[in-house]
Amino acid sequence: MRVKFLLLIYNRPGFLDELSERDHAALFDEIELIMKELADSGELLGGQALAGPERTRTVRQVDGRFDVRDRPFVPNREQLAGYVAVDCASIERATEIAACWPDIRFGGAMEVRPVLGED
């Protein structure tokens, strides 16, 4: 039985700007290769990069009214930068995919979360 997972990509704001052009290109080449391997194996469901926190809005209800704020829900040292949706045999396989994601080498993190109703 296969299970769907959402791999949430977190990284430090601005880390891409700190990379040389060569390192930046290498990072995206590596991501492209991982995505191709996942597509070829049938595990890739999709994925996208997200706009930065400066283009984010958070909506809450406060005292019965909607409160809309610019910026993410919680100020943090890391930002949600994107996601990859996969369909894997196990959480161990999803974790293996997350562990090879290049952002984690630059201080980022990957959150592996099963999609409800799929496990």
Order of alpha helices (4+ residues) and beta strands (2+ residues): beta-alpha-beta-beta-beta-beta-alpha-beta
